[in-house]
Amino acid sequence: MTYPSSDNGELPRPTGTPAHTAYARLMARCARLDFDDMTPIDYAEFVEDLPTDEFMALIAMHDEYRNREGDAEPLETAWLVERGDSPVSMPLYFTLAVDPLGVWTADSEEALRFAREIDAAGFARTLPVGSRVCEHAWG
């Protein structure tokens, strides 16, 4: 069984959480799933359907996992411009890394990053092809 984390490592039970609480129910629910085969959309649906207390347990587990010393790099977020006709599940991102005039890439690491949504949207309106802006996170 794998656990719902970015590196498939086991998420710890939040400190001081009794085993009979939402944490235990969440872990029982997770035991029936294979997170390796989940798409981001599948995972979003899984999280969306969680009862509130189990959702809060999941957030606490992620927070504790991320806050362990040396375990995770700081989370970085940015707004990216995605090509409008690319599938949401496999978007193409606008980049200047390959060509100074701009091209599209499947690698979000190479994408042109904006700190604010309004700036990304303003830039997207200047492109000759339809596009959308989405917030991405790395960490």
Secondary structure, DSSP 8 states (H G I E B T S, - for coil): ---SSTTS------TT--TTSHHHHHHHHHHT--GGG--HHHHHHHHHTS-HHHHHHHHHHHHHHHHSTTTS---EEEEEEEETTS-TTS--EEESSS-TT-EEES-GGGS--BSSHHHHHHHHTTSSS-EEEEEEEE-
